[in-house]
Amino acid sequence: MGELRFDNRVAVVTGAGRGLGRAYALMLAARGAKVVVNDTGGTLTGDGTDPSPAHKVVDEIAASGGEATACVESVTTAAGGRAIIQTALDQYGRIDILIHNAGNVRRASLKEMSDEDFDAVIDVHLRGAFHVVRPAFPVMCDAGYGRIVLTSSIGGLYGNHGVANYAAAKAGLVGLSNVAALEGAADGVLCNVIVPSAVTRMADGLDISAYPPMGTDLVAPVVGLLAHESCPVNGEMLIAIAGRVARAFVAETPGVQRRSWSIENVAEQLYAIRDLSAPLIFPVVPSGHAEHIRYSFDSAAWANRERAQHV
């Protein structure tokens, strides 16, 4: 396979001043993309601003012969999201790739988490995604092309202690991505989720002494494929952790079909209800929602026919 390049493509990467976002921006630029490097330069908790991280990445790209523009607007407001996308349109006349990577962390137990800490994390991760997807999406659809990559987390898939805000935001991003994938498919706009793990400042305070190599270089190539014109998937979640790349998905058991239920029936049948020996997977695209309903309705119709034959 030849080198997968991004010549003549324009990319917006949020949270691109440090860590994973920086790695994405440098990778895309090295392969020919023009990049809008968005970062407010705030602290890990999302406080304050500092334009230097975004501008340093732009300088790195320029020094390597690439082309990039810094944008220090915040994804936490609709106006900020519009300004970020407008930067790409004003500077380069188009937007082909949107990677929402911006993030913050405010740790607290569920018993102690404040409303402010919950909202501050939702505002960056989840509302922030909507604030940039919303203005970019119709432009991409009108152009007949787009690649959107949203960032979830194993915390969003499985939860974790002390991060109810982060987990809720990251789970919500999966739903947003699924809708963008469904609504954009006919117009050549693909949307997928990256579930990354890398040692960046997000790991501050954690004991990483026993971790295997977990550099950003083990995640960026996966995002690169999801952002490329040859991307073969839509509405999917890819995991990248410690050199392992995998697919995550929602699955169901076949379940148990009854004509009526009582609490006692549910208790008696719970083992069969939860039996994972033959899981069902309904891919988001083209019609996972409809396939789920169709399977359930067909199951009910089959059960009714069986009963009728034995009456």
Salt bridges, closest charged atoms under 4 A:
GLU3 OE1 - ARG5 NH1 3.32
ASP7 OD2 - ARG5 NE 2.81
ASP47 OD1 - ARG106 NH2 3.00
GLU60 OE1 - ARG22 NH2 2.75
ASP96 OD1 - ARG9 NH1 3.41
ASP96 OD1 - ARG94 NH2 2.72
GLU116 OE2 - ARG106 NH1 3.86
ASP117 OD1 - ARG106 NH1 3.05
ASP123 OD1 - ARG127 NH1 2.63
GLU229 OE1 - ARG9 NH2 3.02
GLU236 OE1 - ARG247 NE 3.50
GLU252 OE2 - HIS292 ND1 2.61
GLU291 OE2 - ARG294 NH1 2.26
